[in-house]
Amino acid sequence: MKNFLAKPYRWAGVFSILLAAAVTFTMMDTFVLEKSMAKDSTSSSPAIQTTTQVKQSVAKSDAAITDNSYQDENIKITIETVRKYDTTMYVADIQVSDVSYLKTALADNTYGRNIKAETSTMAEEKNAIFAINGDYYGFRDTGYVLRNGKAYRSTGKGEALVIDKEGNLSMVSESDVSMQSLSAKGAWQVLSFGPGLVENGKITVDSTSEVGQSKNSNPRTAIAQVSKLHYIVIVSDGRTNESAGLSLLQLAEEFKERGCTTAYNLDGGGSSTMYFNGKIINNPTDGRKNGERQVSDIVYFGY
């Protein structure tokens, strides 16, 4: 009788060990283990990099640069620091002559799981003039990913931001519009975090809107369009005694006040980072640790 009772207990112990191992592996696979799925061929060519560096060097030699502005024949950027809602915001007004100057980059030039780098590191590698964190696609298994014209992920069910080949911003439902159709139409960038903040000049969020289980006031990063090839980017500090952070509604209102027709929320919280001319402009923090969080991708302006 003793042996009969002991056997089920032994199997229960083995099952518990296997279950714990499976849970541990799943957590490691989701949050820690790097998994490369594709190289970013749009960025990896030495010839492309050399040409880009030459163009950047020529442009910068003729550029007018101050602590909060940059202007050459193709790119014009001014950054304003605004204090509102007990929060510090950094508002960048950006105009370019062609959509090719609005680019994205992946950490280590690689698409995959848990492949991360700081926004400033990626920006410096690309000789970016201006950069912000992107949508942190690597933290999720779904959400369209198309960068610099190349599609990487076509599964999603949320609201994606599309930047087309003319540089125009729009929002699409991933449940209604396929990645294949966006690619066929020549989409330049597709990011998926959200939600959309302004569409056709009207605010699309309210006082109850939030991302997942986030607090109502957070560090934020978002991008918007005013007119053809004219953009506004807002990054806010938050989660500190000096800066509370913004709600999505407050963020949307800031874009609408600036005449934006389309605005879209990107990854925020500890990821929110604005980089300009070799410096981090804002004060990144997740509320526990100050400094940049490593992320999977950036949006940047440069050559």
Secondary structure, DSSP 8 states (H G I E B T S, - for coil): -HHHHHHHHHHHHHHHHHHHHHHHHHHHHHHT--EEEEE-HHHH-HHHHHHHHHHHHHHHHT-EEETTEEE-SSEEEEEEEEEETTEEEEEEEEEESSGGGEEEEEGGGEEEES--B-HHHHHHHTT-SEEEE---GGG-S-S-EEETTEEEE----SEEEEE-TT--EEEEETTTS-HHHHHHTT-SEEE----EEEETTEE---TT--STT--SSB-EEEEEEEETTEEEEEEE--SSSS---B-HHHHHHHHHHTT-SEEEE---GGG--EEETTEE-S--B-SSSBS---BSEEEEE--
